[in-house]
Amino acid sequence: MFCWIRLEYMFNSDNINVSDVDDHNWQDFQKLTNEVLHSNYPEALFNDCGARKHLIHFSKIVKVKGNVIAGAKAYSVTSLSGVKNSTSNIVPLATYIETIVVDNRYRDKGIGTYLIELIEQESQNCFTPKIILHTPKNNTKVIKWYLMKGYRIQNTVEGYYSATELDSKYSPDAFLLEKDL
Ligand SMILES: CC(C)(COP(=O)(O)OP(=O)(O)OC[C@H]1O[C@@H](n2cnc3c(N)ncnc32)[C@H](O)[C@@H]1OP(=O)(O)O)[C@@H](O)C(=O)NCCC(=O)NCCS
């Protein structure tokens, strides 16, 4: 496990902190994500702090000297099994990583690793030993990063990003990546 203490040491513990996304900071997370991905993801994707719709609802930001420099959002996806209309039979199928971004200036310091390991830990704590995510097919460096972390390419989803306002440098086709924990 990548250690938070190592990051605190690297940044001087007073300068770095991790916190939940809330009503006061979701706009900073939206701004960072759209800057990093050159996208135009809407408010609705970030401003759902009060509404816990999923068994696993992970939404965190990392700040350095008060500025949001990284963030990640993930939630559980469920499948209905067994008896019809019985909510007790809703079982988590996997944890879906919707966003994980680190400001360019803070890459390669272990912050992304810290966030993805937090998500994996949370998923395991909730008895959901699978993580899934989409990423553009040509997001080569990031795909390599996921492969290094034990993720594997499960599928290609053609046109997955067609309806999304994502930078045109990204392929509209996505890889579905997954990892069994
Ligand atoms: C993917 C992403 C989140 C990774 O974040 P990161 O903080 O740079 O990740 P890490 O620092 O943990 O790991 C990156 C590399 O640094 C290395 N590293 C980790 N800790 C390190 C440290 N303390 N010192 C130096 N290098 C370190 C890792 O081994 C890794 O090596 P690699 O370059 O061979 O892959 C980041 O690149 C990003 O925001 N990309 C753009 C957004 C994006 O596409 N997100 C995914 C959407 S699905």
The ligand as an SDF file (V2000), in Angstrom:
LIG
                    3D

 48 50  0  0  0  0  0  0  0  0999 V2000
   -3.4420    8.7800  -14.0950 C   0  0  0  0  0  0  0  0  0  0  0  0
   -3.0630    9.8000  -13.0490 C   0  0  0  0  0  0  0  0  0  0  0  0
   -4.2510   10.0600  -12.1390 C   0  0  0  0  0  0  0  0  0  0  0  0
   -1.8820    9.2580  -12.2270 C   0  0  0  0  0  0  0  0  0  0  0  0
   -1.5860   10.1750  -11.1810 O   0  0  0  0  0  0  0  0  0  0  0  0
   -0.1100   10.3400  -10.5490 P   0  0  0  0  0  0  0  0  0  0  0  0
   -0.2710   11.0500   -9.2480 O   0  0  0  0  0  0  0  0  0  0  0  0
    0.8140   10.9410  -11.5260 O   0  0  0  0  0  0  0  0  0  0  0  0
    0.2620    8.8110  -10.3030 O   0  0  0  0  0  0  0  0  0  0  0  0
    1.4930    8.2160   -9.4330 P   0  0  0  0  0  0  0  0  0  0  0  0
    2.4520    9.2960   -9.1040 O   0  0  0  0  0  0  0  0  0  0  0  0
    0.9300    7.4560   -8.3250 O   0  0  0  0  0  0  0  0  0  0  0  0
    2.1410    7.2200  -10.4470 O   0  0  0  0  0  0  0  0  0  0  0  0
    2.7140    7.6940  -11.6460 C   0  0  0  0  0  0  0  0  0  0  0  0
    4.1110    7.2130  -11.8670 C   0  0  0  0  0  0  0  0  0  0  0  0
    4.9750    7.7510  -10.8610 O   0  0  0  0  0  0  0  0  0  0  0  0
    5.6700    6.7080  -10.2020 C   0  0  0  0  0  0  0  0  0  0  0  0
    5.7500    7.1180   -8.8030 N   0  0  0  0  0  0  0  0  0  0  0  0
    4.8850    6.8070   -7.8150 C   0  0  0  0  0  0  0  0  0  0  0  0
    5.3080    7.3490   -6.6650 N   0  0  0  0  0  0  0  0  0  0  0  0
    6.4180    8.0500   -6.9380 C   0  0  0  0  0  0  0  0  0  0  0  0
    7.3120    8.8550   -6.1600 C   0  0  0  0  0  0  0  0  0  0  0  0
    7.1440    9.0180   -4.8540 N   0  0  0  0  0  0  0  0  0  0  0  0
    8.3280    9.4540   -6.7970 N   0  0  0  0  0  0  0  0  0  0  0  0
    8.5160    9.2960   -8.1170 C   0  0  0  0  0  0  0  0  0  0  0  0
    7.7310    8.5290   -8.8930 N   0  0  0  0  0  0  0  0  0  0  0  0
    6.6880    7.9270   -8.3090 C   0  0  0  0  0  0  0  0  0  0  0  0
    4.8380    5.4980  -10.4120 C   0  0  0  0  0  0  0  0  0  0  0  0
    5.5900    4.3320  -10.3760 O   0  0  0  0  0  0  0  0  0  0  0  0
    4.2590    5.7360  -11.7890 C   0  0  0  0  0  0  0  0  0  0  0  0
    5.1820    5.3010  -12.7680 O   0  0  0  0  0  0  0  0  0  0  0  0
    4.9080    5.2610  -14.3500 P   0  0  0  0  0  0  0  0  0  0  0  0
    5.2190    6.6300  -14.8610 O   0  0  0  0  0  0  0  0  0  0  0  0
    5.8480    4.2400  -14.8770 O   0  0  0  0  0  0  0  0  0  0  0  0
    3.4290    4.9420  -14.5670 O   0  0  0  0  0  0  0  0  0  0  0  0
   -2.5870   11.1360  -13.7260 C   0  0  0  0  0  0  0  0  0  0  0  0
   -1.6030   10.8230  -14.6730 O   0  0  0  0  0  0  0  0  0  0  0  0
   -3.6820   11.9370  -14.4040 C   0  0  0  0  0  0  0  0  0  0  0  0
   -4.3680   12.7230  -13.7600 O   0  0  0  0  0  0  0  0  0  0  0  0
   -3.8470   11.7400  -15.7320 N   0  0  0  0  0  0  0  0  0  0  0  0
   -4.7850   12.5220  -16.5200 C   0  0  0  0  0  0  0  0  0  0  0  0
   -6.1920   12.2710  -16.1580 C   0  0  0  0  0  0  0  0  0  0  0  0
   -6.6730   10.9210  -16.6120 C   0  0  0  0  0  0  0  0  0  0  0  0
   -6.5710   10.5530  -17.7690 O   0  0  0  0  0  0  0  0  0  0  0  0
   -7.2280   10.1900  -15.6410 N   0  0  0  0  0  0  0  0  0  0  0  0
   -7.7780    8.8790  -15.8510 C   0  0  0  0  0  0  0  0  0  0  0  0
   -9.1650    8.9790  -16.3140 C   0  0  0  0  0  0  0  0  0  0  0  0
   -9.8360    7.3500  -16.4790 S   0  0  0  0  0  0  0  0  0  0  0  0
  1  2  1  0
  2  3  1  0
  2  4  1  0
  2 36  1  0
  4  5  1  0
  5  6  1  0
  6  7  2  0
  6  8  1  0
  6  9  1  0
  9 10  1  0
 10 11  2  0
 10 12  1  0
 10 13  1  0
 13 14  1  0
 14 15  1  0
 15 16  1  0
 15 30  1  0
 16 17  1  0
 17 18  1  0
 17 28  1  0
 18 19  1  0
 18 27  1  0
 19 20  2  0
 20 21  1  0
 21 22  1  0
 21 27  2  0
 22 23  1  0
 22 24  2  0
 24 25  1  0
 25 26  2  0
 26 27  1  0
 28 29  1  0
 28 30  1  0
 30 31  1  0
 31 32  1  0
 32 33  2  0
 32 34  1  0
 32 35  1  0
 36 37  1  0
 36 38  1  0
 38 39  2  0
 38 40  1  0
 40 41  1  0
 41 42  1  0
 42 43  1  0
 43 44  2  0
 43 45  1  0
 45 46  1  0
 46 47  1  0
 47 48  1  0
M  END
$$$$
